Amino acid sequence: MTTTEHGLEELRREATYGSYGEEVERDIPKIDMSNFFARKAEITEDLWQAATGIGFFQLFNHGIPETLIDEAFALSARFFDLPQEAKAHYPLKPGTNAGWEYKAQVRPSTGTADQKESYQITLPRMKGLWPTGAEVAQFKSTMLAFERHNWALAMRVLSCFADRLGFETDTFTEGHDPEDPGYQSTLRLIHYLGMEDAKPEDFKFWRAGAHTDFDCLTLLHQKEGQGGLQLCPGKDAQGRAVAWTDVPPLGGVVTCNIGDMLMRWSDDKLLSNLHRVRMPKPGESLGPRYSMAYFAQANMETVLQGPEGKYEAMTGHDYIQMRLGANFGKK
């Protein structure tokens, strides 16, 4: 399959997943990352089983300080509380994956915009996009520290996959080098809009429509009490995504999923599965929902080539540009 055909197939696949389906309970693997170097073989086996099965897993004892996570959430909320005209000074520009956007992400699965706003931090592209200290004090320093902690955790997970795939241990670490000007990994702060004044018909939409991520690995931080994330690791006989499972927003854990880039890079051994964010159910909070996601995406010049050569080689830059159009329109 050529690169173009592969990209079009991914977009066609997403476009078929807009129905609500049914909800089922599943166990989400929880993986202890403590004593990483002493326990790496055990951790690798646990990660491999999760990533080749359900495609989702939750990490605990992961090493990111809870105080830093709490500070990042607080500053994220302060940024989104700024007036629209202030946030508009830091716009997400076409093809950059950096800056602020409001209801700009349109999912092929729904054809409608996600009910959210986001602010994306892609380090080499942030010139002129940081809010001032007068707007949100200590924002830049805190987010830089938080971004680097997420990078380090992602690289530990990816080093385990490198070992199982037969790559050199640091293959993915070198391919996501943050000192390289072609660094593409992104920290995304997300604010799903509150539904307190919503009309009944508004609940027919999604906070985020069904999709797969187009990175290598996603690290998601959720706030307790602000649920809605659901995953779907399989399809029915007609190829429809019908059985969805809630992913609880647990304190002290980082929820991870495999992205399309790593699925391709692993010759489809590691599974990038569907997920979405549903609207609140009766009895659940109608208030805003905040989350923070780190997307580990290979650097622009990194060559993606699986161990068995199932797909033609392509660079990280070409892959990301191929996929950006799916979620942000023709940009």
N, C-alpha and C positions, 0 to 999 in steps of 0.2 A: 504494500500500500504506500502510495506517495505521501509526502508531507501534506500537500493540499487536500488530498482525499481523506487523510487521517483527521485533519482539522475540521473538515465539513462533516464527517461522521460524528465527531464529538458534539457539534452544534445541533445536528439532527437528533441525536440521542437526548439532549437536554430538552428539545422542543416538544417531546412527547410526554413530559412528566408534570403536567399542570393540575391533575385531578387530586382530590383530597385523599382518596383511598381509605384504608382501614388502619387502626392503630393496634399494635401488638407489643407485648413486653419482651425485651431481650436483655441479656446481661452485657453490659459494656465492660470490656476488660480493663482492670485497674492494675497498673504496673508500678512497682516500687523501684525508684531510681537511686536509692541510697547506696553508699559504698560502691559507686559506679565501676571503678577500675577493678576492684576485687571481685565484683559480681557480674562483670560484663557478659560472660558467656550465658549466664542464666537470664539476664535482662534481654539479651539478643534473642534468645529463644522465645521469650514471652512476647516481645515486639513483633517478631516474625509471624507467630501464630495469629496475633491480632490483625496485622496488616495484610495477611493473605486470606483472612476470613472476613470479618465484619468491616475492616478498613478503618475503624475508629478505636481509640483507646484513651484512657485517662491516666495521667502520670501524677504520682504523689512522691513526697520527699524529693522534689525536682530541683531544689536549689535556688529558685527565685524567691527572694525575701517577700514575705507577706506584706510587710510594711511598704515595700516598693510598689507592689501590685495595688495596694489601697491608695497610695499617693497618686499613682498613674490614673486610677479610676476617678479620683476626686478632681484632678486637673483636666481630665477629659470632659467631665461634666461642666466645669467652669468655662472651657472653650466653647462648648455647644450652647451655653447660656448667653454667649455674646450676641449682640444684635446681628441680624442678617447682614446689614451693610458692613459691619466690621469683619465678619467671616468672609464676605465676598472679596476682601482684599487679598485673600490667599486661595485663589481658585485652582481646582484641578485642571491642568491643561492637557489637551489631547496627547495621548501616547506617553505621558510622564509617570502616571501612577503616584503622583505627589500633589498634595493640596486638598482643599475642601470641596465637597460636592453635596448637592441636595436633591434627593429623588432622581438621581441621574442613572442609576444602575437598572437596566431593563433586562429581565431574564427571558431567554427563549422559551422557557417552560410556561410562562404566563402572558408574555407580551405587554406586561404592565410594569411600572417602576416600583422597586422596593420602597416600602414606607419607612425610609430612614435617611439620615445624613451621615457623612463620614469625613474623616480627616486622615489623609494617608501620608506616611513618612517614609520616603525612599531617599536615603541619605545623600547620594551624589546630586540629587535634583531639588534640593530644598532651598536654594538661594531665593530669598525674598518671600518665603512661604511660612516662616516661623512667626507666631503671634508675638507681639512685643511684651516685655516684662510688665509694662503698665496694664496691658490687657489681661495676661495670665502669668503671674509671677512664678518663676522657677519651672516653667513649662518645658523649655528646651532641655535644660540640664537633666530633669527627671526622665523625659522621654528618651534621651540618648542613653541613659543608664539602663532603662527598661528594655530598650531595643537590643542592647548588647547582651543582656542576660537571656533574652529569648533566643538570640542567635546561638549562644553557647549551648543552651539546652537542645535546640534543634540539631546542632552539629553532633551532639552525643547520640541522639536517636539515629541520625543518618549514618554515623560511623558503624552502628550495629548492622544496618541494612547493607552497607558496603561490604562488611565481612561476609555476610551470608550470600551476597551476589557474586563474590569472588573478585571484587575490586580491591585496590589498596585501601587501607582503613581510612585515610584522609582524603579519598577521592572527592566526596561531596563537600568536605570542609574547604578544600582548595577551590572547588567549583563555586563556592559561595563566599569568596574572600571579601570581607567588608572594606579592606583597604584598596581594593581595585576600583577604578572609576566606573567600571561596568557593573558594579554591584546593583542588583535589582530587587533584593528582598525588601519587603514592605511591612511596616507596622501600621495597622489600620485601627483607628478609634471609631467606634460606631455608636450612634444614637438612634434607636428605633423610636419613632414618634409616639407620644402618649395617645391613648384611645379614650380618654375621659369624656370628650365631647363628640365622639364618633357616632355616625348614624348606623342603623342596623345593616345597611347595604355595604358599609365600609368593611365589615368583618368578613365579607366574601373574598377579600384580597389577602395578600400575604405580607408579613413584615419583610420576609425575603423568600422569593420563590425558589422552587426546587432547582438545585444546580450541583455540579461538582466544582471543586476548586481547580485552578489551572497552574498551581505551583507544585513544588515537591512535597512540602510538609506544612500543614497549618497547625499553629499552637493557639488555642482559643482560651481566653480568660472570661468567665461569666461571673456575674454577681448573684449571690444566693438570693432566692426569692424572685428572680427575673428569668423565668424559664421560657420555653417555646422552641428551643432547638430540637429538631427531629432528624433521624437518619433512616435511610432505606437501603440495605445492602443487597437486595435482590429484586428481581422482576418476575411477573407472572408469565404464562405461556405466550401471551400476546406482546411481551416486551414492555409492559406497563409497570411503573413503580406504584405498588398498591399497599404495601405493608410497612407502616412507619412506626418508629420507636422514639419516645422522648429521651433526650440526653439530659440528665439532671444537672442543674448548676450548683455543684458541690463546692464548698469552701476548701481551699488548700489543694485543689487539683488543677491540672492543665489538660484540657480536652484536645486531642490531636486527631487529625485525619490525613490520609494520603491524598495527594493531588494528582492531576492528570500528567504533569511533567514527570513525576517520579514513576507513575505507572508505565509511561512510555519508556523511560530510562531503564526500567527493570524488565523490559520485554513483557509487560503485563503480569508479572508475578505479584507485585504489590498493587492493591486494589483501591482505586479512587471511586468512592461511592457517593450516592446522592445524599444531600441534606437540605433542609429548609428551616425557616423560622415561621411558625404558625402564629395566628392571632391569639390573644388571650381567650380562654374558655370561661364560661360562667363561674363566678366565684374566685377567679384569679385576678391579680392586680391589673388595672387598666392603665397604670402609669407608664412612664417611659421605660425603655429597656436599654441598658448600656452593656457593651461587650468590647473586648480588645483582641484583635487577631494579629498574629505575626505570620506572614507568608514567606517561607524560605523558597526563594526562586533563584535558579542558577544564574550566575553572572552572564553578561551579554555575550562574551566570547567563549564561554564554556561550551564544549561540544557534548551533546547528549547522544550517547550511543550505548545501547544495551549490551549485556554480556554475550548474547547470542546473535546480535545484529538483526533483530526482527524488523526494525524500522530503519530507514535511512538516517544517517547522522544529520543533525541540525544544531544550530547554536541556540543558547538560551534567549538571545535577543529575538531571533526569528520566531521562536516558539511563542514567546509572550506577545509579540505583535500580532501573531496569527489569532491569539485568543482574546485580546483586549476588545476587539470589535463585537464579540458575542455579548458581553455584559455592559458595555458602555456605548453601544451604537457604533456608527461609522467614524471612529476616531483613530 
